[in-house]
């Protein structure tokens, strides 16, 4: 099945959010970025999960 450009962009955005969340989590654990609250990192991960679910639903139900 061919992937639509919108779904491809959603998938790339999920990867970017997860990558940023992991990088910030590691930097915060190493005490390099101490001013960043843990809630911001949690929001990055929750956003990645929400967009991943939207991407999955878009391929299964909406068939763009």
N, CA, C and O atoms as a GROMACS GRO file, in nm:
protein
  256
    1UNK      N    1   0.084  -0.116   0.000
    1UNK     CA    2   0.000   0.000   0.000
    1UNK      C    3   0.090   0.124   0.000
    1UNK      O    4   0.188   0.130   0.074
    2UNK      N    5   0.056   0.221  -0.081
    2UNK     CA    6   0.132   0.344  -0.092
    2UNK      C    7   0.097   0.436   0.023
    2UNK      O    8  -0.020   0.452   0.058
    3UNK      N    9   0.198   0.497   0.080
    3UNK     CA   10   0.178   0.585   0.194
    3UNK      C   11   0.154   0.727   0.144
    3UNK      O   12   0.227   0.777   0.059
    4UNK      N   13   0.051   0.793   0.198
    4UNK     CA   14   0.021   0.930   0.156
    4UNK      C   15   0.124   1.026   0.215
    4UNK      O   16   0.193   0.994   0.312
    5UNK      N   17   0.134   1.142   0.154
    5UNK     CA   18   0.232   1.240   0.201
    5UNK      C   19   0.195   1.292   0.340
    5UNK      O   20   0.283   1.322   0.421
    6UNK      N   21   0.066   1.304   0.369
    6UNK     CA   22   0.023   1.351   0.501
    6UNK      C   23   0.063   1.250   0.608
    6UNK      O   24   0.111   1.288   0.715
    7UNK      N   25   0.042   1.121   0.580
    7UNK     CA   26   0.078   1.018   0.676
    7UNK      C   27   0.229   1.011   0.694
    7UNK      O   28   0.277   0.987   0.804
    8UNK      N   29   0.303   1.032   0.587
    8UNK     CA   30   0.448   1.031   0.596
    8UNK      C   31   0.496   1.146   0.684
    8UNK      O   32   0.589   1.129   0.763
    9UNK      N   33   0.434   1.262   0.672
    9UNK     CA   34   0.470   1.376   0.755
    9UNK      C   35   0.436   1.350   0.901
    9UNK      O   36   0.512   1.388   0.990
   10UNK      N   37   0.321   1.287   0.927
   10UNK     CA   38   0.286   1.252   1.065
   10UNK      C   39   0.388   1.156   1.125
   10UNK      O   40   0.428   1.171   1.240
   11UNK      N   41   0.429   1.057   1.047
   11UNK     CA   42   0.526   0.960   1.095
   11UNK      C   43   0.660   1.026   1.124
   11UNK      O   44   0.725   0.994   1.224
   12UNK      N   45   0.702   1.118   1.039
   12UNK     CA   46   0.827   1.189   1.062
   12UNK      C   47   0.817   1.276   1.186
   12UNK      O   48   0.914   1.287   1.262
   13UNK      N   49   0.703   1.339   1.207
   13UNK     CA   50   0.684   1.423   1.324
   13UNK      C   51   0.687   1.342   1.453
   13UNK      O   52   0.738   1.388   1.555
   14UNK      N   53   0.632   1.220   1.449
   14UNK     CA   54   0.638   1.130   1.565
   14UNK      C   55   0.784   1.099   1.597
   14UNK      O   56   0.825   1.104   1.713
   15UNK      N   57   0.862   1.068   1.495
   15UNK     CA   58   1.004   1.039   1.516
   15UNK      C   59   1.080   1.158   1.572
   15UNK      O   60   1.166   1.142   1.659
   16UNK      N   61   1.047   1.277   1.524
   16UNK     CA   62   1.114   1.398   1.575
   16UNK      C   63   1.079   1.420   1.721
   16UNK      O   64   1.167   1.451   1.802
   17UNK      N   65   0.951   1.406   1.757
   17UNK     CA   66   0.911   1.427   1.896
   17UNK      C   67   0.973   1.323   1.990
   17UNK      O   68   1.017   1.356   2.100
   18UNK      N   69   0.977   1.198   1.946
   18UNK     CA   70   1.038   1.094   2.030
   18UNK      C   71   1.188   1.119   2.044
   18UNK      O   72   1.244   1.105   2.153
   19UNK      N   73   1.252   1.156   1.935
   19UNK     CA   74   1.396   1.186   1.941
   19UNK      C   75   1.426   1.302   2.032
   19UNK      O   76   1.521   1.297   2.111
   20UNK      N   77   1.347   1.409   2.023
   20UNK     CA   78   1.368   1.523   2.112
   20UNK      C   79   1.343   1.486   2.257
   20UNK      O   80   1.417   1.528   2.346
   21UNK      N   81   1.239   1.406   2.281
   21UNK     CA   82   1.209   1.365   2.418
   21UNK      C   83   1.318   1.281   2.479
   21UNK      O   84   1.355   1.301   2.595
   22UNK      N   85   1.372   1.187   2.401
   22UNK     CA   86   1.480   1.102   2.452
   22UNK      C   87   1.606   1.185   2.476
   22UNK      O   88   1.672   1.168   2.578
   23UNK      N   89   1.639   1.274   2.382
   23UNK     CA   90   1.758   1.358   2.398
   23UNK      C   91   1.746   1.447   2.522
   23UNK      O   92   1.841   1.458   2.600
   24UNK      N   93   1.631   1.510   2.540
   24UNK     CA   94   1.612   1.596   2.657
   24UNK      C   95   1.611   1.515   2.786
   24UNK      O   96   1.661   1.561   2.889
   25UNK      N   97   1.555   1.395   2.782
   25UNK     CA   98   1.552   1.308   2.900
   25UNK      C   99   1.695   1.271   2.942
   25UNK      O  100   1.728   1.273   3.060
   26UNK      N  101   1.777   1.237   2.844
   26UNK     CA  102   1.916   1.201   2.874
   26UNK      C  103   1.994   1.322   2.925
   26UNK      O  104   2.067   1.312   3.024
   27UNK      N  105   1.978   1.437   2.857
   27UNK     CA  106   2.050   1.557   2.901
   27UNK      C  107   2.006   1.602   3.040
   27UNK      O  108   2.086   1.652   3.118
   28UNK      N  109   1.879   1.584   3.070
   28UNK     CA  110   1.830   1.620   3.204
   28UNK      C  111   1.884   1.522   3.308
   28UNK      O  112   1.915   1.561   3.421
   29UNK      N  113   1.894   1.395   3.271
   29UNK     CA  114   1.949   1.295   3.362
   29UNK      C  115   2.097   1.317   3.391
   29UNK      O  116   2.144   1.286   3.501
   30UNK      N  117   2.169   1.370   3.293
   30UNK     CA  118   2.311   1.402   3.312
   30UNK      C  119   2.332   1.537   3.380
   30UNK      O  120   2.445   1.580   3.399
   31UNK      N  121   2.225   1.602   3.415
   31UNK     CA  122   2.224   1.732   3.481
   31UNK      C  123   2.286   1.843   3.397
   31UNK      O  124   2.346   1.936   3.450
   32UNK      N  125   2.272   1.831   3.266
   32UNK     CA  126   2.316   1.938   3.176
   32UNK      C  127   2.204   2.039   3.159
   32UNK      O  128   2.227   2.160   3.158
   33UNK      N  129   2.082   1.989   3.145
   33UNK     CA  130   1.964   2.076   3.135
   33UNK      C  131   1.883   2.056   3.263
   33UNK      O  132   1.797   1.968   3.270
   34UNK      N  133   1.911   2.136   3.362
   34UNK     CA  134   1.843   2.119   3.491
   34UNK      C  135   1.720   2.207   3.504
   34UNK      O  136   1.635   2.182   3.589
   35UNK      N  137   1.710   2.310   3.421
   35UNK     CA  138   1.599   2.404   3.434
   35UNK      C  139   1.471   2.354   3.369
   35UNK      O  140   1.365   2.414   3.388
   36UNK      N  141   1.478   2.246   3.292
   36UNK     CA  142   1.363   2.196   3.218
   36UNK      C  143   1.279   2.104   3.307
   36UNK      O  144   1.330   2.003   3.356
   37UNK      N  145   1.152   2.137   3.328
   37UNK     CA  146   1.068   2.050   3.411
   37UNK      C  147   1.039   1.916   3.341
   37UNK      O  148   1.036   1.908   3.218
   38UNK      N  149   1.019   1.814   3.420
   38UNK     CA  150   0.990   1.682   3.367
   38UNK      C  151   0.858   1.676   3.293
   38UNK      O  152   0.839   1.590   3.207
   39UNK      N  153   0.767   1.765   3.324
   39UNK     CA  154   0.638   1.768   3.257
   39UNK      C  155   0.650   1.802   3.109
   39UNK      O  156   0.570   1.754   3.028
   40UNK      N  157   0.747   1.883   3.074
   40UNK     CA  158   0.769   1.918   2.933
   40UNK      C  159   0.810   1.793   2.855
   40UNK      O  160   0.762   1.770   2.744
   41UNK      N  161   0.898   1.714   2.912
   41UNK     CA  162   0.942   1.591   2.847
   41UNK      C  163   0.825   1.493   2.836
   41UNK      O  164   0.809   1.425   2.735
   42UNK      N  165   0.745   1.487   2.940
   42UNK     CA  166   0.626   1.402   2.937
   42UNK      C  167   0.528   1.445   2.829
   42UNK      O  168   0.467   1.361   2.763
   43UNK      N  169   0.512   1.576   2.812
   43UNK     CA  170   0.423   1.627   2.707
   43UNK      C  171   0.476   1.592   2.568
   43UNK      O  172   0.397   1.564   2.477
   44UNK      N  173   0.608   1.593   2.550
   44UNK     CA  174   0.665   1.552   2.422
   44UNK      C  175   0.630   1.407   2.391
   44UNK      O  176   0.592   1.375   2.278
   45UNK      N  177   0.644   1.321   2.490
   45UNK     CA  178   0.612   1.180   2.469
   45UNK      C  179   0.462   1.158   2.446
   45UNK      O  180   0.423   1.079   2.361
   46UNK      N  181   0.379   1.229   2.521
   46UNK     CA  182   0.234   1.217   2.501
   46UNK      C  183   0.192   1.270   2.364
   46UNK      O  184   0.104   1.212   2.300
   47UNK      N  185   0.255   1.377   2.320
   47UNK     CA  186   0.227   1.429   2.186
   47UNK      C  187   0.267   1.330   2.078
   47UNK      O  188   0.196   1.314   1.978
   48UNK      N  189   0.380   1.264   2.098
   48UNK     CA  190   0.424   1.164   2.000
   48UNK      C  191   0.328   1.046   1.995
   48UNK      O  192   0.299   0.995   1.888
   49UNK      N  193   0.279   1.004   2.110
   49UNK     CA  194   0.183   0.894   2.114
   49UNK      C  195   0.053   0.935   2.046
   49UNK      O  196  -0.004   0.857   1.969
   50UNK      N  197   0.005   1.056   2.075
   50UNK     CA  198  -0.121   1.102   2.015
   50UNK      C  199  -0.110   1.114   1.863
   50UNK      O  200  -0.202   1.074   1.791
   51UNK      N  201   0.001   1.166   1.815
   51UNK     CA  202   0.018   1.180   1.671
   51UNK      C  203   0.037   1.043   1.606
   51UNK      O  204  -0.007   1.021   1.493
   52UNK      N  205   0.103   0.951   1.676
   52UNK     CA  206   0.117   0.815   1.625
   52UNK      C  207  -0.017   0.745   1.612
   52UNK      O  208  -0.041   0.675   1.513
   53UNK      N  209  -0.104   0.764   1.709
   53UNK     CA  210  -0.239   0.705   1.701
   53UNK      C  211  -0.317   0.770   1.587
   53UNK      O  212  -0.388   0.700   1.514
   54UNK      N  213  -0.305   0.901   1.572
   54UNK     CA  214  -0.372   0.969   1.461
   54UNK      C  215  -0.322   0.918   1.327
   54UNK      O  216  -0.400   0.900   1.234
   55UNK      N  217  -0.192   0.895   1.316
   55UNK     CA  218  -0.135   0.841   1.192
   55UNK      C  219  -0.189   0.701   1.163
   55UNK      O  220  -0.221   0.669   1.048
   56UNK      N  221  -0.199   0.619   1.266
   56UNK     CA  222  -0.252   0.484   1.249
   56UNK      C  223  -0.398   0.487   1.205
   56UNK      O  224  -0.438   0.416   1.113
   57UNK      N  225  -0.477   0.571   1.272
   57UNK     CA  226  -0.619   0.580   1.238
   57UNK      C  227  -0.638   0.636   1.098
   57UNK      O  228  -0.731   0.597   1.027
   58UNK      N  229  -0.551   0.727   1.058
   58UNK     CA  230  -0.562   0.787   0.926
   58UNK      C  231  -0.540   0.682   0.817
   58UNK      O  232  -0.605   0.687   0.713
   59UNK      N  233  -0.451   0.589   0.840
   59UNK     CA  234  -0.427   0.485   0.738
   59UNK      C  235  -0.536   0.379   0.740
   59UNK      O  236  -0.567   0.322   0.635
   60UNK      N  237  -0.595   0.351   0.854
   60UNK     CA  238  -0.693   0.243   0.863
   60UNK      C  239  -0.834   0.287   0.827
   60UNK      O  240  -0.908   0.211   0.765
   61UNK      N  241  -0.874   0.409   0.865
   61UNK     CA  242  -1.013   0.447   0.850
   61UNK      C  243  -1.038   0.549   0.741
   61UNK      O  244  -1.135   0.536   0.667
   62UNK      N  245  -0.953   0.649   0.728
   62UNK     CA  246  -0.986   0.761   0.639
   62UNK      C  247  -0.942   0.738   0.496
   62UNK      O  248  -1.001   0.795   0.405
   63UNK      N  249  -0.842   0.658   0.474
   63UNK     CA  250  -0.796   0.619   0.340
   63UNK      C  251  -0.770   0.737   0.247
   63UNK      O  252  -0.822   0.739   0.135
   64UNK      N  253  -0.693   0.833   0.291
   64UNK     CA  254  -0.656   0.945   0.205
   64UNK      C  255  -0.556   0.903   0.102
   64UNK      O  256  -0.514   0.984   0.020
   0.00000   0.00000   0.00000
